[in-house]
Amino acid sequence: MPDSGGGLWRDIRDAIAGAERDYTSEPLSRAILMLAVPMVLEMCMESLFGIVNIFWVAHLGSDTVAAVGLTESMLTILFSIALGVSMATTAMVARRTGEKDPEGASVAAVQAILLGLVLSLVIAIPGVLFAPALLQTMGGTPAVIGHGRLYTAIVLGSSPSIMLLFLMNAIFRGAGDAAIAMRVLWAANLLNMVLDPCLIYGLGPFPALGVTGAAIATAISRTVGVGLQFWVFFRSGSRITVARRHLRVDLPILRRLSRISATGMLQFLIAHASWVALVRVIASSGSAALAGYTIAIRIIIFSLLPSWGLANAAATLVGQNLGAREPGRAEQSVWRCGFYNMVFLGLIGAVFIAMPDPLIRLFSTEPEVVRFGAECLRVISYGYLFYAYGMVMVQAFNGAGDTTTPTLINLGCYWCFQIPLAWLLAIHWGQGAHGAFWAVPAAESALAVSGVLMFRRGTWKKQRI
């Protein structure tokens, strides 16, 4: 790791401040720290949008909460698309940055923005026009549709802002400027925290708009964040700068980016859809099992945020070092990130295994919910050491521009292994939710082993993007 004492804290301070570094020559431990710290904080900020909204909306009644939940479920498609394009964008920008080709990085950034805008409109336009029908299709009652139709229309209509916020932060990460992405989300979240209660409850000069106010607040906040990103893009002296000459359609690059993004989108859709299927299996054990699982998963997802920061750091280091024709350093950075991640998640997993009950009781005191939630948290934590390497390996492939390999791994481990195993254990062999819980560490461990074996083959080093 970086030097102890003042050196470590200086590196953390520089990482948050966005000090410029050459990640193709910086000592690996320091490079990982400088990239991971702002990426972890960025991911925490992104998760705050949903947490703040549900906190204020929860006081409006179950119908409004249901409308928000159904809309968030529909947004999963947009998030999968945004993540897929973002992975391809980070890989391409990182490769050009490592090649010391700022012009190529800027052109790739513009093509990514154009692609993202087009894809987001495919969701935004139907979302605005058919919001009530979409809520009905998702199972919303007339009361839910009445409360949520404007909320859904505004949230889905703001898809371009959501897409661009993801996408441009991916560009910054690829260029090695993760601190900018973090600061943009800080600003957007602070604005959302202020606007949410004002527009929902009519504080001060603002009208009381209820759940519709939450949608307007979030849409405004994300749009302001996108405006800040564009300001940085067009400002001279930034690590990646877009000038008027870059504002053109470059068909070869656009086609290449679209091809990589397509498998990236499929990769995340496969993963997200598998979790929906798992929830259906767990739901067969009753509402207490489902509630316990939901609480445990929220704790697990929050605990994994720092790990995703390390995995994203690995993706950037792989892309930049391959661009600098340093495949050995790229490989070493992945193993180093995996080891640090294993140490971190090993400690977290030990805590979850030793004392899951008090953690679940922070969210619910119902005995059956606590029992199922604690069991779920303990069982899934047994696989934490495998998760550490699995997520780093997947992001390493993405950083190299090889989105096909992790897509195939996800398909095999989730749909050909996890879901059938969960069904066999939970329903066919009668173990209920307990059996479904065990399918998660089994599948994630298989994913980690598969990822390591495929990574050791080294074909990702020859990926051309």
N, C-alpha and C positions, 0 to 999 in steps of 0.2 A: 504494500500500500504506500501512498505518499508519505513523505517524511512526517514524523510525529511532531507534537508540540506546535510551535508557531507556524511551521511549514504547512501542516494539515489545515489549520484554520485559515491561513492565507489563501490556500488553494480553494477552499470552500467559498471564501469571500469573493475571490476572483471569478469563480464559477457563477455565482449569483449576479455579479456585476457584469458578466459577459466579456471578460478579458479575452482578447484574440489569441488563439493558439494554432499551431500547425500540428494537427493530430496525426500526421504521417511521420513526425519526427519526435514529438513530445514523448517522454517516458510513459510507458503504457499505463501504469497505475495512476499517474496523474491525469492522463488523457481520459481514462474511464471516469475518474472522479469529476473532472471538469464538465463532462457531458452528462453524467448520470444525475448530478444534483439538480440542475434546472429542469431536466426531463421529469424527475420524480415530482417536483413542485408543480410543473405544468399539468401533469395528469391529475394531481389532487385538485387543482383549480378547475379543470374540465368537469370533474365529478360534482363540484359544488353547485353547478347550474341546477341539476336535478334535485339535489338535497335541499337547497334553498326554496325552490318552487314547492316541493311536496310539504315542507315545513309550514309554509304560510297557507297553502291550499287545504291542508288537512283540517283546518278549523271551519271550512265551509260546508262540510258534510260528505257523506260517503259517495253520493252521486258525482260530485265534482272530482273527488279523488279517483273514482273509477274512470272518469273521462280522461284524466291525466294519465292514468296507467295504460289505458287502451291506446292513447296517442303515442306514448313512449314505446309501446310494442310495435306500432307501425314505423316509428323512427328507426327501429333496428335495421330495416332494409337500407335506409339512408346511411346509417353508421357503417354498415358493411361495405357499401359502395365507397364511402369516404375513406375508410381504412384501406381498402384495396388500392385506390388511386394514390393515397398518401404513401403507402409502402413503395410503390413503383416510383413515385416522385422523389422520395428520400434517396432511393438507390441511384437514380439517374443523376440527381444534383450532387450527391456525394461522390459519384464516380468522376464527374467533370471537375469537381473541386479538387479531388486528389490528383487529377491530371494537370492541375494548374491552368484550367481552361475556364475562366470566369464568363467569357462570352457564351460558351456552350451551356454553362449552368443557368445563365439568365434566359436563354432561348428555351431550355427545357422547362424552366419555371413558368414561362408564359404559356407553353403548350399545355402544361398540367392545369393551369387556371382555366383555360378555354375548355378542356375536357370536363373538368369538374362543374363548370357552369352549365354546360349542355346536359350532363347527367342529372344535376340537381333540379333542372326545370322539368324533367320527366316525372319527378315526384311532386314538385311544387304546384304545377298547373292542375293535375287531377285532385291534389289535396285541397286546393281552394274551391274547386268546382263541385266536388262530391264528398265533402266532409261528413254530412249526416249519413250518407249511404255507407261510407267507410266505417263509421262508428257502429252502424247497424250490422254490417258484415262481421265486425269483430265481436258481436254479441252484446252490444250496448242496449240497455232498456230505453224506452221513450224518455224517461226522466234524465238518464245519462246523456242521451243525444241532445235533449233540450238545453241542458247545462253546458255541454261541451262542444257544440258544433262550431261556435266562433273560435274557441280555444284551438281546436284541431285545425281549422282552416288557417289560422294565423301561424301556428307552429309549423305545419307542413308547407305553408306558403313562404316561410322564411328559410326553406331548405338551401337556397344559394348561400345565405350567410353562414349556416351551419357547415356546409361543404367547404367554403372558402376558409373558414376559421381552422378547420382540420388541415386543409391542403397547404395553406401558406405557412402554417407552423411546421408542416413536414418539410417544406422547402428550407426554412431556417435551420431545422435540425440537420438536413443533408449538407448544408453549407457549414455546419459546425457552430451555429449561433443559436444554441438551445435557450440561452437566457432571454433573447427577444421573444420567443414563443411563450416563455413563462410570464414575462412582464405584460404581454398583451392580454393574457387570460386573467392576470391579477386585476388589470384595469376593468375588463369586461365584467368580472364577477363582483367587484366593488360596486359598480353601477347597478348591476342586477339586484344586489342586496338592498340598495336604497330604493330602487323603483318598485320592486315587488310589493312590499307592504303598502306603499303609497298608492299604487294603481289598483291593488286588490281591495283595500279597505277605505280608500278615499281620504288619505291623510293630507292635511294642508290644502293647497289649491287643486289637488288632483281629484278626479271623479272616482267614485267607488264602482269598479267594473267587475268585481268578483274574479272568477277564474280566468275570464278574458283578459283581465289586467295582468295576470301572471304571464300569459302568452305575449302580450305587447311589451312588457318589461324585458323579457328574455330576448325577444326579437330585436328590440332597440339596443340592448347591451351587446349582443353578438355582432350587430351591424357596426356599432362603434368600434368593437375589436377589429373587425375587418378593415375599417377605415384607418386604424392605427397601423395595421400591417401594410396597407398600400402606401401609407406615408413613409414607412421605413424602406419599402421597395424602391420608391422613386427618389430617395434621399441619397445623394452622393456620399461615398465613404463607408457605406454599409458593406457587410461581408458578401452580400449578393445584391446587386443593383440592377433594376430594370430601366432601360432608357427607351426612347421613342423607336429606335431602330429595331428593338426586340419585339415590338408589338406587331407581329405578323403570324400567319399560319405557316408552320413548317411541317408539311405532310409526312415526310419520312420519320421525323421525331415523334409526331403525333401518333402515327401508326404503331411505332415501337412502344410508346408509352401506353397506348390502348391495349396492346397485346399483353404486356406485363400486368397491367391493371386488371384485366379480365380474370386471370387466374387468381390474382390477389383478392378480388371481390368474392370469387367462388370459395376461396380459402376461409374467409370470415363468415360467409353465409352458411357453409357446412358446419362450422363450429357453433354459431349462434343457434341454428336450427336444431342441432343435436341436444342443446340444453333445453329447448322447448319440449322436445320429445321426452327427455328425462323427467321434466316436471310432470308430464302426463302420467308417467309410470308411478312417480311418487304420490301423485294425487289420488291414486287408487287406494292408498292407505289412510285416507281421511284428511280433514282440514288441519288437524294438529300436526301431522307429519309434514304437510306442505308448508305450514307456518314456520315450523322449526327449521326446515330446510332453507326457506327464504331468509330467515335471520342469519343462519350459519353462513350462507353464501355471501351475504352482504359483508359480514366480518371478514371472510376469506378474501373477497375481492379487494377490500380496503387494505388488508395486510399485504397483498401482492403488488400494490402500486409501486413501492420502491423497486421491486424486482423487475417490473416492466420498464422502469427507468434504466436499469442496468442492461436489459435486453435491447432497448432502443439505442443505448450507447454502443452496444456491440454492432448493431446494424450500421450506424454511421461510420464506425471505425473500419468495418469490413469494406464498405463502399469506397471510402476515401483511400484506404491503403491499397485496394485493388487498382484504383485509378492511378496511384503513384507507383504501380508495378512492384508492390511489396506484399505478395500473397502470404509469405511466411509470417510477417507481422500481423496481417489480417487474421490468420488462423490463431496465432498466439493470443490476440486480443479476445477472441471468442472463448478460448479455454480459461483465460484469466477472469473474464466476466462471469463465466459459469461457476468458477470456484468461489468468487466473492458472493455470488447469489446463493450458492449452496450453504455457505457459512451463515448468511443472514436468515434464509428461510429455515435452516435447521434450528436456529434459536427460536424463531417464531413458532415453528411446528411443535417444539418441545413445550412451550407455554400452553398452546392450545390443547395438547394431549393431556397435560397435567391438570389444567383447571378450566375445562370448557363451560361448566355449569354457571359460574359467576358471570362469564361474558354473555351468555344467552340471557341471563336474568336482567341484564341492563336493558333489554328490549321487551321482555315478557316475563310475567311471573306465573303464568298458567302451567301447572305441573306437567301436563302432557306435552305442551309446546317446548318447555325447557328440556324434557327428557329426549325428545326427538332431535332438538337443535343441538344439544350437547353431544349426543351420539354422532350426529352428522359432522360436527366440527372436529371431533376426535378422529373419526375414521378417515376423513379426507386429509387431515393433517399428517397421517402416516406416509403420504406420498410426497411431502414437501421437498425432500431432497431430490426427488426425480423431477418435480416441477421446475426446480431451479435451472437444471440443464435443458429441460425441454423447451422452455420459453426462449432461452438464449439461442438455442440451435435454430428454432423456427425464425427468429428475427435475423439471425446471421444469413440464412438463405435469402430472406427478403432483401437484406442489405446488399447482397451480391446481385440482386435482380432476378434470382431464381425463385419465383413465386409458385412454380409448378410442383416442386418437391414437397414443400410444406402442405400444399393443397391435397396431394395424394396421401401424405401421412395423416392429415386430419380426417380424410374420408375413411381410411382404413381403421384408424384407432377409435374414432367416434361412432361412425355409422355401421362399420362391420364388426366392431368389438364391444364398445361401451353400451350402446343401446340394446343389442341382443343379450348381452350379459346381464344388464339391469332387468330386462324383462324376464329372463330365466330365473334369476335369483329372487326377484320381488314377487312375481306372479306365478310362474310355472312351478317353482319349488317352494312357494308360500312363505318366503322370508320377509315380505313386505318392504317397507321403506329401508329397513336395515340392509337388505340385500342390494337395493339400488344405490345406497351410499357407497358400498364397497366397489361398485362398478367404476366410480370416479377415479380413485387412486390407481386402480388396475389399468384403466385406459390411459391415464396421464403418464404412468410409468412406462407403458408400452410406447407411448409417443416419444418420451425422452430417449429410450433405448434406440428406437428407430431413427430418431433425429441424429443421435451420436454416430450410429453406424453409417448413415448416409453422408454425414458431414466428413467423416474420416476418409471417404472415397475421394474427396477433393475435386469433384467435377464442378462445383460451384465457383472454383477459382478461374475457370475458363469461360464463365458466363459473359457474353457480350451484350452491352446495353447502350 
